[in-house]
Amino acid sequence: MSSSSAQSPKSPKAASPTPAAPVAPTTLLSEEAATAAGILPASHWADQPLPEEHPDDDGASTIGSIVSSTVSLSSTIFEYRTHHGRTYHGDIGNAEAWEPNDKRHLDSMDIAHHTLTLSIGGKLFLSPLDKKKVQKVLDVGTGTGLWAIDFADEFPNAEVIGTDVSPIQPSWVPPNVKFELDDCNREWTWADSSFDFIHMRLLIGVVQDWHALFRQAFRTCKPGGYVESFVSSAQFTSDDGSVKPGSALDQWGKVFTQGGEKFGRTFNVIEEDLQRSGMEAAGFVDIEIKDIMCPIGLWHKDKEAAEIGMWWKMTIEMDLEGYLNYICSALLGWTPEETKVFASHVRKEWADPNIHGYVMLRVAWGRKPE
């Protein structure tokens, strides 16, 4: 694991937040564009024999023992899109979602909460918060709400609000937690200087304009308060060359890069350094960046890194096809069968102990000047 930090100078008051323009319905990526982007045709994977099975003692069998704490809120006023048997948030435009919001995917999101918490030493945040001063907190893109619930337990005197475009949070929560439907791509309705801490996690492939997002966070954060963003890369890599060009893991990143470009929401937040640049442009100071290498599976010799790798692999394996379904089918034009075959190659490659693949995680936090 490695870390680095940077401090930005104080800047003039950030510009008023500008809501992102609605996104037009997406069209399929042409074969020519896919080839130019380095994406192998879907038929390539059907023509390849599946890699040899490798014994893998990473505890994948324990997935079945993980009981989700999520209880989906049901309401007849919300209609979900269905795509190849999976459900998604219903809006097309600002709130178009690439991740399913059904039970199978919510289980994966619950495991992701544990994985990401583990990756930063069992902590919920890295910002230097003063527990006595934290009164109101916003969790943007709360998902199944586990982070908001855990934070509320740790800060019982703080009011915690979790927002998301889908009502997929538990109904039984601590008394200081509430969940609201909201789209972070639209203009925020919160008053200026409302929150002591604003938390955002895994908004990859979600945000239309990261600079606009941080402008809104700056406006609604109290002077002296903190904003923290936690993202993962979609690019699998290796230090020893074991993730080879043209392999399924190598192609994964290219697929998500092109999918993000197709509907105007990048997955390459780390690669484009959008957290740092967005925070600096908005006016935050004392900006810190922590990069974390996250292995896939148990191959890493370091015990803690291997444990994180086990949980990260379990997170994605819980719903591998769900992560790929919308990107591959709706945006790239693959058939469900082609997507499943590609997923099989991905699954076999990261089960291979000779492939030392990993992704990068990044936590960025900054303070609003007083």
C-alpha positions as CSV (number, residue, x, y, z in Angstrom):
1,M,0.0,0.0,0.0
2,S,1.2,3.5,-0.6
3,S,0.0,6.9,0.2
4,S,0.7,10.5,-0.8
5,S,-0.7,13.8,0.1
6,A,-1.1,17.2,-1.4
7,Q,-2.2,20.6,-0.1
8,S,-4.0,23.1,-2.3
9,P,-3.8,26.8,-1.8
10,K,-6.8,28.8,-0.7
11,S,-8.9,29.9,-3.6
12,P,-11.7,32.3,-4.2
13,K,-15.2,31.3,-3.4
14,A,-16.3,28.5,-5.7
15,A,-18.7,29.2,-8.5
16,S,-22.4,28.5,-8.0
17,P,-23.2,24.8,-8.7
18,T,-24.4,24.1,-12.1
19,P,-26.6,21.1,-12.6
20,A,-25.4,18.7,-15.2
21,A,-27.3,18.6,-18.5
22,P,-29.5,15.6,-19.1
23,V,-27.9,12.7,-20.9
24,A,-29.4,11.7,-24.2
25,P,-30.3,8.0,-24.5
26,T,-27.3,6.0,-25.4
27,T,-26.5,4.3,-28.7
28,L,-24.5,1.1,-29.2
29,L,-20.8,1.4,-29.7
30,S,-19.9,0.6,-33.3
31,E,-17.5,-2.2,-34.1
32,E,-15.1,0.3,-35.6
33,A,-15.1,2.4,-32.4
34,A,-14.7,-0.7,-30.2
35,T,-11.7,-1.9,-32.3
36,A,-10.1,1.5,-32.1
37,A,-10.5,1.4,-28.3
38,G,-8.7,-1.9,-28.2
39,I,-11.8,-3.9,-27.2
40,L,-11.8,-7.5,-28.6
41,P,-15.0,-8.5,-30.3
42,A,-17.4,-10.4,-28.1
43,S,-17.1,-13.4,-30.3
44,H,-13.5,-13.7,-29.4
45,W,-14.3,-15.0,-26.0
46,A,-16.8,-17.6,-27.3
47,D,-14.0,-18.9,-29.6
48,Q,-11.5,-19.3,-26.7
49,P,-11.4,-22.4,-24.5
50,L,-12.0,-21.5,-20.9
51,P,-8.7,-21.3,-18.9
52,E,-7.8,-24.4,-16.8
53,E,-9.4,-24.5,-13.4
54,H,-7.1,-23.7,-10.5
55,P,-7.6,-24.6,-6.9
56,D,-8.6,-21.5,-5.0
57,D,-8.9,-21.5,-1.2
58,D,-9.9,-17.9,-1.0
59,G,-13.0,-18.7,1.0
60,A,-15.4,-18.1,-1.8
61,S,-17.7,-20.8,-0.3
62,T,-18.3,-18.5,2.6
63,I,-20.3,-16.2,0.3
64,G,-23.4,-18.2,0.9
65,S,-23.0,-17.7,4.7
66,I,-23.0,-13.9,4.4
67,V,-26.5,-12.7,5.3
68,S,-27.4,-9.4,3.8
69,S,-28.8,-6.8,6.2
70,T,-30.6,-5.1,3.4
71,V,-34.4,-4.9,3.4
72,S,-35.5,-3.2,0.2
73,L,-38.2,-0.6,0.6
74,S,-41.1,-1.4,-1.7
75,S,-43.2,1.3,-3.3
76,T,-45.6,1.1,-6.2
77,I,-44.7,4.7,-7.3
78,F,-41.3,3.5,-8.5
79,E,-40.9,1.6,-11.7
80,Y,-37.6,-0.1,-12.5
81,R,-36.1,-0.8,-15.9
82,T,-35.6,-4.5,-16.7
83,H,-32.6,-5.5,-18.9
84,H,-31.9,-9.1,-19.6
85,G,-33.6,-10.2,-16.4
86,R,-32.1,-7.6,-14.1
87,T,-33.7,-4.5,-12.7
88,Y,-32.2,-1.0,-12.7
89,H,-33.3,2.4,-11.6
90,G,-36.0,3.6,-13.9
91,D,-35.0,7.1,-14.9
92,I,-33.2,7.7,-18.2
93,G,-31.1,10.8,-18.2
94,N,-29.4,12.2,-15.2
95,A,-30.2,9.2,-13.0
96,E,-29.5,6.4,-15.5
97,A,-27.8,3.6,-13.6
98,W,-25.4,0.9,-14.8
99,E,-25.6,-1.2,-11.6
100,P,-28.6,-3.4,-11.0
101,N,-30.7,-2.6,-7.9
102,D,-32.1,-6.1,-7.3
103,K,-31.4,-8.5,-4.3
104,R,-28.4,-10.2,-5.9
105,H,-26.6,-7.0,-6.5
106,L,-27.5,-5.5,-3.1
107,D,-25.8,-8.5,-1.5
108,S,-22.6,-7.6,-3.5
109,M,-22.9,-4.0,-2.3
110,D,-23.1,-5.1,1.3
111,I,-19.9,-7.1,0.9
112,A,-18.3,-4.2,-0.8
113,H,-19.0,-2.1,2.3
114,H,-17.0,-4.5,4.5
115,T,-14.2,-4.7,1.9
116,L,-13.7,-1.0,1.6
117,T,-13.9,-0.5,5.3
118,L,-11.3,-3.2,5.8
119,S,-9.0,-1.6,3.1
120,I,-8.6,1.6,5.2
121,G,-7.9,-0.2,8.5
122,G,-11.4,-1.0,9.6
123,K,-12.3,2.7,9.5
124,L,-15.3,4.4,8.0
125,F,-13.4,7.5,7.0
126,L,-9.9,9.1,6.9
127,S,-10.8,12.7,7.4
128,P,-9.6,14.2,10.7
129,L,-13.1,14.7,12.2
130,D,-13.7,16.1,15.6
131,K,-16.3,13.8,17.1
132,K,-17.6,16.5,19.4
133,K,-18.3,18.9,16.6
134,V,-19.9,16.6,14.0
135,Q,-23.6,17.4,14.0
136,K,-24.9,16.7,10.5
137,V,-23.5,14.3,7.9
138,L,-24.4,13.6,4.3
139,D,-23.7,10.2,2.6
140,V,-24.0,10.7,-1.2
141,G,-24.9,7.6,-3.2
142,T,-25.6,5.6,0.0
143,G,-26.5,2.4,-1.8
144,T,-27.7,-0.1,0.8
145,G,-27.1,2.4,3.5
146,L,-24.6,0.4,5.6
147,W,-22.0,3.1,5.8
148,A,-24.6,5.6,7.0
149,I,-25.9,3.2,9.6
150,D,-22.4,2.4,10.9
151,F,-21.4,6.0,11.0
152,A,-24.6,6.8,12.9
153,D,-23.8,4.1,15.5
154,E,-20.3,5.6,15.9
155,F,-21.6,9.2,16.1
156,P,-24.9,8.8,18.0
157,N,-25.3,12.6,18.4
158,A,-25.0,13.3,14.7
159,E,-27.8,13.4,12.2
160,V,-26.9,11.2,9.2
161,I,-28.7,11.5,5.9
162,G,-28.1,9.0,3.1
163,T,-29.2,9.8,-0.5
164,D,-29.6,7.6,-3.5
165,V,-31.7,7.3,-6.6
166,S,-33.2,4.0,-5.6
167,P,-35.0,3.2,-2.3
168,I,-33.0,0.1,-1.5
169,Q,-32.0,0.9,2.1
170,P,-33.1,-1.0,5.3
171,S,-36.3,0.1,7.0
172,W,-34.9,-0.6,10.5
173,V,-32.2,1.9,11.2
174,P,-30.7,3.9,14.1
175,P,-32.9,6.9,15.1
176,N,-30.3,9.4,13.9
177,V,-30.3,8.0,10.3
178,K,-32.7,8.8,7.5
179,F,-32.6,8.0,3.8
180,E,-33.9,10.3,1.0
181,L,-34.3,9.9,-2.8
182,D,-31.9,12.2,-4.6
183,D,-29.7,12.4,-7.6
184,C,-26.3,13.9,-7.1
185,N,-26.1,15.0,-10.7
186,R,-29.0,17.4,-10.2
187,E,-28.7,20.7,-8.4
188,W,-28.5,20.0,-4.6
189,T,-31.4,21.4,-2.6
190,W,-29.5,21.6,0.6
191,A,-28.9,25.1,2.1
192,D,-25.4,26.5,2.1
193,S,-23.1,25.3,4.9
194,S,-25.5,22.5,6.0
195,F,-23.1,19.6,6.7
196,D,-20.0,19.0,8.9
197,F,-19.0,16.0,6.8
198,I,-20.0,14.9,3.3
199,H,-19.0,11.4,2.3
200,M,-19.1,9.9,-1.2
201,R,-18.1,6.3,-2.0
202,L,-17.9,4.3,-5.3
203,L,-19.5,6.9,-7.5
204,I,-17.6,5.6,-10.5
205,G,-19.7,5.4,-13.6
206,V,-22.3,7.6,-11.8
207,V,-21.1,11.3,-11.9
208,Q,-21.6,13.3,-15.0
209,D,-19.3,16.2,-13.9
210,W,-16.9,15.7,-11.0
211,H,-16.0,19.3,-10.7
212,A,-19.7,20.3,-10.5
213,L,-20.2,17.6,-7.8
214,F,-17.4,19.1,-5.7
215,R,-18.7,22.6,-6.2
216,Q,-22.0,21.5,-4.8
217,A,-20.3,19.7,-1.9
218,F,-18.2,22.9,-1.2
219,R,-21.3,25.0,-1.1
220,T,-23.2,22.7,1.3
221,C,-20.3,21.9,3.5
222,K,-19.8,24.0,6.7
223,P,-16.7,26.1,7.0
224,G,-14.1,23.9,8.6
225,G,-16.0,20.8,7.5
226,Y,-14.7,17.9,5.4
227,V,-15.6,16.2,2.1
228,E,-14.3,12.7,1.5
229,S,-14.4,10.7,-1.8
230,F,-13.6,7.0,-2.0
231,V,-13.3,5.3,-5.4
232,S,-11.9,2.3,-7.1
233,S,-10.2,1.9,-10.5
234,A,-11.8,-0.3,-13.2
235,Q,-8.3,-1.1,-14.5
236,F,-6.8,-4.5,-13.6
237,T,-3.0,-4.5,-13.7
238,S,0.0,-6.4,-12.4
239,D,3.6,-5.6,-11.5
240,D,5.0,-8.8,-12.9
241,G,3.2,-8.8,-16.3
242,S,0.9,-11.7,-15.3
243,V,-2.1,-9.6,-16.4
244,K,-1.3,-9.9,-20.1
245,P,-2.5,-7.7,-23.0
246,G,-5.7,-9.1,-24.5
247,S,-6.5,-11.2,-21.4
248,A,-10.0,-11.0,-19.9
249,L,-8.7,-8.9,-17.0
250,D,-6.9,-6.5,-19.3
251,Q,-10.1,-6.2,-21.4
252,W,-12.2,-5.5,-18.4
253,G,-10.8,-2.0,-18.0
254,K,-11.2,-1.2,-21.7
255,V,-14.8,-2.4,-21.6
256,F,-15.6,-0.1,-18.7
257,T,-13.7,2.8,-20.1
258,Q,-15.7,2.7,-23.3
259,G,-18.9,2.0,-21.5
260,G,-18.3,5.1,-19.4
261,E,-17.6,7.2,-22.4
262,K,-20.8,6.0,-24.1
263,F,-23.1,7.4,-21.4
264,G,-21.0,10.2,-20.1
265,R,-19.9,9.0,-16.7
266,T,-16.3,8.0,-16.4
267,F,-15.0,4.9,-14.6
268,N,-11.4,6.3,-14.7
269,V,-11.7,8.7,-11.8
270,I,-8.3,7.8,-10.4
271,E,-6.6,7.8,-13.8
272,E,-8.0,11.2,-14.6
273,D,-7.2,12.5,-11.0
274,L,-10.7,13.9,-10.8
275,Q,-10.9,13.9,-7.0
276,R,-7.9,16.1,-6.5
277,S,-8.6,18.5,-9.4
278,G,-12.3,18.8,-8.5
279,M,-11.5,19.6,-4.9
280,E,-8.9,22.1,-5.7
281,A,-11.1,23.8,-8.3
282,A,-14.0,24.0,-5.8
283,G,-11.8,25.7,-3.1
284,F,-11.0,22.9,-0.6
285,V,-7.7,23.1,1.3
286,D,-5.6,20.6,3.2
287,I,-6.3,18.0,0.5
288,E,-5.0,14.5,1.2
289,I,-4.8,11.5,-1.1
290,K,-4.3,7.9,-0.1
291,D,-3.8,5.2,-2.7
292,I,-4.3,1.6,-1.8
293,M,-3.3,-1.4,-3.8
294,C,-6.2,-4.0,-3.7
295,P,-5.2,-7.5,-4.9
296,I,-7.8,-9.8,-6.4
297,G,-7.8,-13.1,-4.5
298,L,-5.3,-14.5,-2.0
299,W,-2.1,-14.3,-4.0
300,H,-0.5,-11.5,-2.0
301,K,2.1,-12.5,0.6
302,D,1.0,-9.8,3.0
303,K,-1.7,-11.2,5.2
304,E,-3.8,-8.0,5.4
305,A,-3.5,-7.4,1.7
306,A,-4.5,-11.0,1.0
307,E,-7.6,-10.7,3.2
308,I,-8.7,-7.5,1.4
309,G,-8.1,-9.3,-1.9
310,M,-10.3,-12.2,-0.8
311,W,-13.2,-9.9,0.1
312,W,-12.8,-7.8,-3.0
313,K,-13.0,-10.9,-5.1
314,M,-16.0,-12.1,-3.2
315,T,-17.7,-8.7,-3.7
316,I,-17.5,-8.9,-7.5
317,E,-18.1,-12.7,-7.7
318,M,-21.3,-12.3,-5.8
319,D,-22.7,-10.6,-9.0
320,L,-20.1,-10.7,-11.7
321,E,-22.6,-10.7,-14.5
322,G,-24.6,-7.9,-12.9
323,Y,-21.5,-5.6,-13.0
324,L,-21.1,-6.4,-16.7
325,N,-24.7,-6.7,-17.9
326,Y,-25.6,-3.1,-18.7
327,I,-22.1,-2.1,-19.9
328,C,-21.6,-5.0,-22.2
329,S,-25.2,-5.5,-23.5
330,A,-26.9,-2.1,-23.5
331,L,-23.8,0.0,-24.4
332,L,-21.5,-2.3,-26.3
333,G,-24.1,-4.5,-28.0
334,W,-23.1,-7.9,-26.7
335,T,-25.6,-10.7,-26.3
336,P,-26.3,-12.0,-22.8
337,E,-24.5,-15.2,-23.8
338,E,-21.4,-13.3,-24.9
339,T,-21.4,-11.4,-21.6
340,K,-21.6,-14.6,-19.6
341,V,-18.7,-16.2,-21.6
342,F,-16.6,-13.1,-21.0
343,A,-17.5,-13.3,-17.3
344,S,-16.4,-16.9,-17.2
345,H,-12.9,-16.0,-18.5
346,V,-12.7,-13.1,-16.0
347,R,-13.6,-15.5,-13.2
348,K,-11.1,-18.1,-14.2
349,E,-8.3,-15.7,-14.6
350,W,-8.6,-14.1,-11.2
351,A,-8.8,-17.6,-9.7
352,D,-5.4,-18.4,-11.2
353,P,-2.8,-18.1,-8.5
354,N,-0.2,-17.3,-11.2
355,I,-2.0,-14.1,-12.1
356,H,-1.2,-11.4,-9.6
357,G,-3.8,-8.8,-10.6
358,Y,-4.9,-5.9,-8.6
359,V,-6.9,-2.6,-8.8
360,M,-6.1,0.7,-7.2
361,L,-8.4,2.3,-4.6
362,R,-8.1,6.0,-3.8
363,V,-9.5,8.0,-0.8
364,A,-9.3,11.8,-1.1
365,W,-10.4,14.3,1.5
366,G,-10.3,18.1,1.9
367,R,-11.4,20.8,4.2
368,K,-13.6,23.9,3.5
369,P,-11.7,27.0,4.7
370,E,-13.2,28.7,7.7
